[in-house]
Amino acid sequence: MKLRDILLTVGMFLAFGIGMILGSMITTNVVEQALTAGHRIELDRLGDRLSRVQARFDEAMRWLTFEGRASWYGDFEDGQPTANKETFDKNAMTAASPWLPFGTKWIVTYRGRSVIVRINDRLPGKWNRILDLSFAAARELGMLERGVAKVKIIPALDSAIGRPGIGD
């Protein structure tokens, strides 16, 4: 893995994490202050702060959105070991990436259709692709016949903790 790819991945998660931490601190502090002081929560003030949190979140998401070429694989590799030591299943919603961390989940969009895939394999960087999708993911997106297509990917957030989904 190239240093540039490592720095991009680390920077991506730092930008997202800082935005989420700052946002949750602001929201939590306003609610705690209102409750401990025994005051009625001022909805306008809370709404303003939540708007600022949403703006920070949107900015972080812009840094974590990628567009590029994706391909798919399946028949020949089915049952073979992946780079993270799993057995490849062409019918699972997974993908290979040259630089995204193993276990993270991403929303992949192509022509208005979206799927959530989990990164479990590596794709050689020399292919100039951001993902190699499993057969199932490519089928759901409608890109089987095309083979290679331009896609957009964003992190699939774990709604319970507000961070990129990791694991199952």
N, C-alpha and C positions, 0 to 999 in steps of 0.2 A: 504494500500500500504506500502510495506517495505521501510525502509530508503535507502537500497541498490538500489532499483528500482528508487526512487526519485533522488538520487545522480547520477545514470546512465543517466537518462533522462536529468537532468540539465547539466551534463558534456557534453553530446552529443551535445546539442544545443549551449553551450558555445564554444566548439571546432570548430564547424562549423561557428558560428558567428564571432569568432576572425579571422579565416582564410579568410572569405569573407571581413571583414572590412579592414584588412591589405592589402589584394589584391587590393581592390578598391581604397584605399588611394594611393598606389604606382602608379597605372595606371593613376589615376586622376592627381596626382602631376606632372607626366612627361608631360602629354598633356597640362596642365595649364601653366607649365613653358615654353614649346615650343611656345605656342600661345601668352602669355603675353610678352615674350622677342622678339617676332616678328621673331623668328628663324624658319627655315624649320625643320619639325619633322624628327629626325634621326630615320629611320625605324629600323635599327639594334639595337639601344639602346632600343627603345620601344619594339621590339620583344624579347630582352633578359628579360626585366622586365615582359612582359606578360608570358613568359615561367616560370618565378619564381612564378607568381601568379597562373598559372595552376598547378604547382607542389604543392603549398600550398593547393589549392582546392582539388587536388587528395588525399593529405594526410588527409585532413578533412573528405573526403568521406570514406576513409578506416575506420576511427573511427566511422562512421555512418552506416556502412554496417553490417547487422546481418544475420546469418543463423540459422535456427531452424525448429522445426516441426510446421506445420499448419494443422488445421482441417477446416471443414465447417459446417454451420448450416443454416436452412431455413424453412422447412415446418411447424414445430410445433411452431416456434417463430414468423412467419410472422404475422404482425399486432400488436405484443406486444411492449410495451415501451422498449427502450434501456436505458443504464445507463446515457446517456446525454439527456434523455427525448424526443427523437425522436420516431416515430413509425417505427419499424423494417420493412424493405421491402426486401424480399429475392431476388428481381430482381434488386436491387441497388448495385453499386460497393462499398461496405462497409466492415468493418472488426471490430472485437473485439480484444483488446489487454490487457494484464495484466498491462502494464506500459506506452505505447505510449500515448502522449497527444491527447485529443479529437480534432477533426477537422483537424489534420495533414494528409497529403496525402503521401502514400508510394507506390513505385513500387515493386510489388511482382513478383518474377520470379520462375518458376518451369519448368524444362526440356525445356529450351529455349523459353518458352512462358511467356509473361509479361502482367500484368494489373496494373492499378492505383486504389488503394482503399483509402477511407477516414475512419479514425478511429472514430467510433460513439458508441462503446459499450465496456464493460469490460469483460475480460476473467479471471476466477479464476486462480491465480498463481500456484495453486497446480496441474494444468493439465500439467505442463512442456511443454507448447506450446507458441510460440511467437505471433500467430494470430489464430483467428477463422474467416474464410472468409464467406461472404454471398454466397448463392447458385449460384448467377450470376457470382461472381468472380471465384469460384471453377470450374464452368462450362467452363468459358473462358480459364482457365489454364489447363483444361483436367484432373482434379484430383477428379471428383465426385465418381468414382468407388473405388478409392484408400482410400478415407476417410481422412487419415492422410498422409502428405507427407513432405519431407524436402524442404524448400523454402529459398530464399535469398530475403532480403528486403533492399531497400535504399530509402532515402527521394526523393519524387517527387518535384523538385524545381519549384518554381513560376518563370518563365523565365523573367518576368518584373522586379523583385526585387532581384532575386538570393538568396532566402531563402526557407526553407521547406514550401511547399504550405499549407496554412491554410485557411479553409473555402472554399466556392464555388465561 
